[in-house]
């Protein structure tokens, strides 16, 4: 979590992290928000890893905690618990439960039906990759997601963050597992004539090799 005042340069950090993920070839698994537990599961089924880059993270977390306490927006209420579960299953298998599993399977089967229809029209070779991906997702929904990976980076202001972290949030493990970077200078001096430089090619290649294993 990055905590700093408005107009203090948070966006530059956000864009730098986005560029690092982009140069690594991971943008397909990057998400700019979270809507529901079902969507979070589908994200993991699609890519095994989920990278959340959330601007105004404090506001989004407030929505979740309010949903949990007041009983509204049930689709949000279970998100913190779900993220904790994914985090602890990084070297194991994460099963998908009950009704959620059936809802997800129904959506995947609907996509498979559309892909098969497309195959009839365009030829099976045109959709073979898509069908393989969908059947892999369907299998993972039944048998569990192997080694799911969850990562989140978010920015927020001090006021929002301080109001958010109550006893429950501080002790449920979600905040405790985070690295918190806090900027205490809310009105930094402007760097006159500063221009952002493109990422060095050596760094781009190093990031890409970390992801691809050198291949």
LUMLODO-163719 format. One record per residue: residue in three letters; x, y, z of N, C-alpha, C in turn. Coordinates in steps of 0.2 Angstrom, whole numbers, padded with zeros to 4 digits, always signed. Atoms other than C-alpha are relative to their C-alpha. Layout:
ALAXYZXYZXYZ
...
END
This chain:
UNK+0004-0006+0000+0000+0000+0000+0004+0006+0000
UNK-0003-0006+0001+0006+0017-0005-0004+0006+0003
UNK+0004-0005-0004+0000+0031+0007+0003+0007-0001
UNK-0002-0007+0001+0002+0049+0002-0005+0005-0002
UNK+0005-0005+0002-0007+0065+0000-0002+0001-0007
UNK+0002-0001+0006-0016+0071-0015+0005+0005-0004
UNK-0004-0004+0004-0005+0079-0029+0008-0001+0003
UNK-0007+0001-0003+0011+0072-0020+0004-0005-0005
UNK-0004+0004+0005+0017+0061-0035-0002-0008+0000
UNK+0002+0007+0000+0008+0044-0032-0001-0003-0007
UNK+0001+0003+0007+0003+0042-0050+0006-0002-0003
UNK-0006+0002+0004+0021+0041-0056+0002-0007+0003
UNK-0002+0007-0003+0024+0026-0044-0005-0005-0003
UNK+0005+0005+0003+0008+0018-0051+0001-0001-0007
UNK-0002+0001+0007+0013+0021-0069+0006-0004-0001
UNK-0006+0004+0000+0030+0014-0065-0001-0008+0001
UNK+0002+0007-0001+0023-0002-0058-0004-0003-0006
UNK+0004+0003+0005+0011-0004-0072+0005-0001-0006
UNK-0005+0001+0006+0025-0002-0085+0005-0006+0002
UNK-0004+0006-0001+0036-0015-0076-0004-0007-0001
UNK+0004+0006+0002+0021-0028-0077-0001-0001-0007
UNK+0001+0000+0007+0018-0023-0095+0006-0003-0003
UNK-0006+0003+0003+0036-0026-0100+0002-0007+0002
UNK-0001+0008-0002+0036-0043-0091-0004-0004-0004
UNK+0004+0004+0004+0022-0048-0102-0006-0003+0005
UNK+0005+0002-0005+0009-0049-0087-0006+0003+0000
UNK+0006-0005+0000-0004-0036-0092-0007-0004+0000
UNK+0006+0004+0000-0017-0050-0096-0003-0002+0006
UNK+0002+0002-0007-0017-0054-0078-0001+0005+0005
UNK+0001-0005-0005-0018-0037-0071-0007+0003+0000
UNK+0007-0002+0000-0034-0030-0065+0000+0007+0004
UNK+0001-0007-0003-0039-0012-0060-0005+0001+0005
UNK+0006-0001-0005-0053-0015-0048-0002-0007+0002
UNK+0003+0006-0002-0062-0029-0039-0007+0001+0001
UNK+0008+0000+0000-0081-0032-0041-0003-0005+0005
UNK+0003+0005-0003-0085-0048-0033+0004-0006+0001
UNK-0004+0006-0001-0079-0064-0026+0000-0005-0006
UNK+0001+0004+0006-0085-0073-0042+0005+0002-0005
UNK-0005-0003+0005-0075-0061-0053+0007-0002+0002
UNK-0006+0002-0003-0060-0064-0042+0002-0007-0002
UNK-0001+0007+0001-0061-0083-0044+0001-0001-0008
UNK-0001+0000+0007-0063-0081-0063+0006+0003-0003
UNK-0006-0003+0002-0048-0070-0064+0006-0005+0001
UNK-0005+0005-0001-0038-0084-0056+0000-0006-0004
UNK+0001+0005+0005-0045-0097-0067+0003+0001-0007
UNK-0003-0002+0006-0040-0088-0082+0007+0000-0001
UNK-0007-0002+0001-0022-0084-0078+0004-0003+0006
UNK-0003+0003-0006-0018-0093-0061+0003+0005+0005
UNK-0003-0005-0004-0010-0077-0055-0005+0006-0001
UNK+0004-0006+0001-0020-0061-0052+0004+0006+0003
UNK-0004-0006-0003-0011-0044-0050-0005+0006+0000
UNK+0004-0005+0000-0022-0030-0044+0003+0007+0001
UNK-0003-0007-0001-0017-0012-0046-0006+0005+0001
UNK+0006-0004-0002-0030-0001-0037+0002+0007+0002
UNK+0000-0007-0002-0030+0018-0037-0006+0001+0005
UNK+0005-0002-0005-0039+0025-0022-0002-0007+0003
UNK+0002+0006-0003-0038+0008-0014-0004+0000+0007
UNK+0004-0001-0006-0044+0015+0003-0007+0000-0001
UNK+0008+0000+0001-0061+0019-0004-0003-0007-0002
UNK+0003+0007+0002-0063+0002-0012+0000-0005+0006
UNK+0000+0005-0006-0058-0007+0004-0006+0003+0005
UNK+0006-0003-0005-0071+0005+0014-0006-0003-0003
UNK+0006+0003+0003-0084-0002+0002-0001-0007+0003
UNK+0000+0007-0002-0079-0020+0007-0002+0000+0007
UNK+0001+0001-0007-0079-0017+0026-0007+0002+0002
UNK+0007-0002-0001-0095-0008+0025-0005-0005-0002
UNK+0004+0006+0002-0103-0022+0016+0000-0006+0005
UNK+0000+0005-0005-0097-0034+0029-0003+0002+0006
UNK+0003-0002-0007-0103-0024+0044-0007+0001-0001
UNK+0007-0002+0001-0120-0018+0037-0004-0005-0003
UNK+0004+0006+0003-0125-0034+0028-0002+0002-0007
UNK+0001-0002+0007-0126-0025+0011+0005-0002-0005
UNK-0005+0002+0006-0118-0029-0006+0004-0006+0002
UNK-0003+0006-0002-0115-0047-0002+0005-0003-0004
UNK-0005+0002+0004-0105-0049-0017+0007+0003+0001
UNK-0006-0003-0002-0092-0038-0009+0003-0003+0007
UNK-0001+0001-0007-0093-0044+0009+0006-0006+0001
UNK-0004+0005-0001-0083-0060+0006+0007+0001-0003
UNK-0006-0001+0004-0068-0052-0004+0006-0001+0004
UNK-0006+0000-0004-0056-0050+0010+0002-0007+0002
UNK-0001+0007-0002-0058-0067+0017+0002-0005-0006
UNK-0002+0004+0006-0056-0074-0001+0007+0002-0002
UNK-0007-0002+0001-0040-0064-0004+0005-0003+0005
UNK-0004+0003-0005-0033-0071+0012+0001-0007-0001
UNK+0000+0007+0001-0038-0089+0007+0005-0001-0006
UNK-0004+0000+0006-0029-0086-0010+0007+0000+0002
UNK-0006-0002-0003-0014-0079-0001+0004-0006+0003
UNK-0002+0005-0004-0012-0094+0010+0001-0007-0004
UNK+0000+0006+0004-0014-0107-0004+0005+0001-0006
UNK-0005-0002+0005+0001-0100-0015+0004-0006-0002
UNK-0004+0006+0002+0010-0117-0014-0005-0006+0001
UNK+0005+0005-0001-0006-0128-0013-0005+0000-0006
UNK+0006+0000+0004-0023-0131-0021-0005+0004+0003
UNK+0005-0004-0003-0037-0119-0018-0007-0003-0003
UNK+0006+0002+0003-0054-0127-0020-0005+0005+0000
UNK+0005-0005+0001-0069-0118-0026-0007-0003+0003
UNK+0006+0003-0004-0085-0120-0015-0007+0001-0004
UNK+0007+0000+0001-0103-0124-0018-0003+0003-0006
UNK+0004-0004+0005-0115-0112-0027+0005+0004-0005
UNK-0005-0004+0004-0100-0101-0033+0003-0004-0005
UNK-0003+0004+0005-0092-0116-0042-0005-0001-0005
UNK+0005+0001+0005-0109-0120-0051-0001+0006-0004
UNK+0002-0006+0004-0112-0102-0056+0006+0001-0005
UNK-0006-0001+0004-0094-0101-0063+0000-0005-0006
UNK+0000+0006+0005-0095-0118-0072-0006+0002-0005
UNK+0006-0002+0005-0112-0112-0080+0003+0005-0005
UNK-0003-0005+0004-0103-0097-0087+0005-0002-0005
UNK-0006+0003+0004-0088-0107-0093-0003-0004-0006
UNK+0004+0004+0005-0100-0119-0102-0003+0004-0005
UNK+0003-0005+0005-0109-0105-0110+0005+0003-0005
UNK-0005-0002+0004-0093-0099-0117+0003-0005-0004
UNK-0002+0006+0004-0088-0116-0123-0005-0001-0006
UNK+0006+0001+0005-0105-0117-0132+0001+0005-0006
UNK-0001-0005+0005-0101-0101-0141+0006-0001-0004
UNK-0006+0001+0003-0084-0106-0145-0001-0006-0005
UNK+0001+0006+0005-0090-0123-0153-0004+0003-0006
UNK+0004-0003+0005-0103-0113-0163+0005+0004-0005
UNK-0004-0003+0004-0089-0102-0169+0005-0005-0004
UNK-0004+0006+0004-0079-0118-0174-0003-0002-0006
UNK+0004+0003+0005-0093-0124-0184+0000+0005-0006
UNK+0000-0005+0005-0093-0107-0194+0007+0001-0003
UNK-0007-0002+0002-0074-0104-0195+0005-0005-0001
UNK-0005+0005+0000-0066-0120-0193+0003-0001+0007
UNK-0002+0001-0007-0060-0129-0177+0007+0003+0002
UNK-0007-0003-0001-0042-0123-0179+0000+0007+0002
UNK+0001-0007-0002-0048-0105-0177-0001+0001+0007
UNK+0002-0001-0007-0054-0108-0159+0003-0005+0004
UNK-0002+0006-0004-0044-0123-0153+0004+0003+0006
UNK-0003-0003-0005-0033-0112-0142-0005+0002+0006
UNK+0006-0002-0005-0049-0104-0134-0003-0006+0003
UNK+0003+0006-0003-0057-0121-0132+0004-0003+0006
UNK-0004+0003-0005-0042-0128-0123+0001+0004+0006
UNK+0000-0004-0005-0041-0113-0112-0006-0001+0005
UNK+0007+0000-0004-0060-0114-0107+0000-0007+0003
UNK+0001+0006-0003-0059-0133-0104+0005-0001+0006
UNK-0005+0000-0006-0043-0130-0092-0004+0004+0005
UNK+0004-0004-0005-0054-0117-0083-0005-0005+0003
UNK+0005+0005-0003-0068-0130-0081+0003-0005+0004
UNK-0004+0005-0004-0056-0143-0075+0002+0003+0007
UNK-0002-0003-0006-0049-0131-0062-0006+0002+0005
UNK+0006-0001-0004-0066-0126-0056-0002-0006+0004
UNK+0002+0006-0003-0070-0144-0052+0005-0002+0005
UNK-0005+0003-0004-0053-0149-0045+0004+0005+0004
UNK-0004-0005-0004-0046-0133-0038+0005+0003-0004
UNK-0005-0004+0004-0034-0120-0044+0007-0002+0004
UNK-0006+0002-0002-0016-0126-0042+0005+0006+0001
UNK-0004-0006-0001-0004-0113-0034-0002+0007-0002
UNK+0003-0006+0002-0015-0098-0036+0005+0006+0003
UNK-0004-0006-0003-0005-0081-0034-0004+0006+0000
UNK+0004-0007-0001-0013-0065-0027+0005+0005+0002
UNK-0004-0005-0002-0004-0049-0027-0004+0007-0001
UNK+0004-0007+0000-0011-0031-0024+0005+0006+0001
UNK-0003-0006-0002-0004-0014-0025-0005+0006-0001
UNK+0005-0005+0000-0014+0001-0021+0002+0006+0003
UNK-0002-0007-0003-0013+0020-0017-0006+0003+0003
UNK+0005-0004-0004-0023+0030-0005+0003+0006+0004
UNK-0002-0006-0004-0023+0046+0005+0001-0002+0008
UNK+0000+0002-0007-0018+0046+0024-0007+0000+0003
UNK+0006-0001-0003-0035+0052+0029-0005-0007-0001
UNK+0004+0006+0002-0044+0037+0020+0003-0006+0004
UNK-0004+0006-0003-0031+0024+0026-0001+0000+0008
UNK+0001+0000-0007-0032+0030+0044-0007-0002+0003
UNK+0007+0002-0002-0051+0029+0045-0001-0007-0001
UNK+0001+0007+0002-0050+0012+0037+0002-0005+0005
UNK-0003+0005-0004-0039+0003+0049-0002+0000+0007
UNK+0003+0001-0007-0049-0002+0064+0003-0006+0003
UNK-0003+0006-0003-0045-0016+0076-0001-0006-0004
UNK+0001+0006+0004-0053-0029+0065+0004-0001-0006
UNK-0004+0000+0006-0044-0024+0049+0007-0001+0002
UNK-0007+0001-0002-0028-0023+0058+0002-0007+0003
UNK-0002+0006-0003-0029-0040+0066-0002-0006-0005
UNK+0002+0006+0004-0037-0051+0052+0005-0002-0005
UNK-0005+0003+0004-0021-0053+0043+0001+0003-0007
UNK+0000-0003+0007-0025-0043+0027+0005+0006+0000
UNK-0004-0005-0001-0016-0027+0033+0007-0002+0002
UNK-0006+0003-0003-0003-0037+0043+0005-0003-0006
UNK-0004+0003+0005+0003-0045+0027+0003+0005-0006
UNK-0001-0005+0005+0005-0029+0017+0007+0004+0002
UNK-0005-0005-0001+0021-0018+0015-0003+0007-0001
UNK+0003-0006+0000+0015-0001+0019+0006+0006+0000
UNK-0005-0005+0001+0025+0014+0012-0004+0007+0001
UNK+0003-0006-0002+0020+0031+0019+0004+0006-0001
UNK-0003-0006+0001+0025+0048+0013-0003+0005+0004
UNK+0003-0005-0005+0024+0061+0026+0001+0007-0003
UNK+0000-0007+0003+0028+0076+0015-0005+0000-0005
UNK+0006+0000+0005+0011+0080+0007+0001+0006-0005
UNK-0001-0006+0005+0018+0096-0002+0007+0000-0002
UNK-0007+0000+0002+0034+0091-0010+0002+0005-0005
UNK-0003-0006+0005+0045+0104-0020+0000-0003-0007
UNK+0001+0002+0007+0042+0103-0038+0007-0001-0003
UNK-0006+0001+0003+0057+0096-0048+0000+0004-0007
UNK+0001-0003+0006+0059+0109-0061+0004-0003-0006
UNK-0004+0003+0006+0064+0103-0079+0000-0008+0000
UNK+0000+0007-0001+0061+0085-0073-0004-0003-0006
UNK+0003+0004+0005+0057+0073-0087+0001-0008+0001
UNK-0001+0007-0001+0053+0055-0085+0003-0004-0006
UNK-0004+0004+0005+0065+0043-0094-0004-0007-0002
UNK+0003+0007+0002+0059+0027-0104+0004-0005+0004
UNK-0003+0005-0004+0063+0011-0095+0006-0003-0004
UNK-0006+0002+0003+0081+0005-0099-0001-0007-0003
UNK+0001+0007+0004+0082-0010-0111+0002-0006+0004
UNK-0002+0005-0004+0092-0020-0099-0004-0002+0005
UNK+0005+0002-0005+0079-0019-0086-0006-0003-0003
UNK+0006+0003+0003+0065-0023-0098+0002-0007-0001
UNK-0002+0007+0001+0075-0039-0103+0000-0004+0006
UNK+0000+0003-0006+0078-0043-0085-0007-0002+0003
UNK+0007+0001-0003+0060-0042-0080-0003-0005-0004
UNK+0003+0005+0004+0055-0052-0095+0002-0007+0001
UNK-0003+0007-0002+0067-0066-0091-0002-0003+0006
UNK+0002+0003-0006+0061-0067-0074-0007-0003-0001
UNK+0007+0003+0001+0043-0071-0080+0001-0006-0005
UNK+0000+0006+0005+0048-0082-0095+0005-0006+0002
UNK-0005+0005-0002+0062-0091-0086+0006-0001-0005
UNK-0005+0000+0005+0074-0086-0100-0002-0002-0006
UNK+0002+0002+0007+0064-0093-0114-0003+0005-0004
END
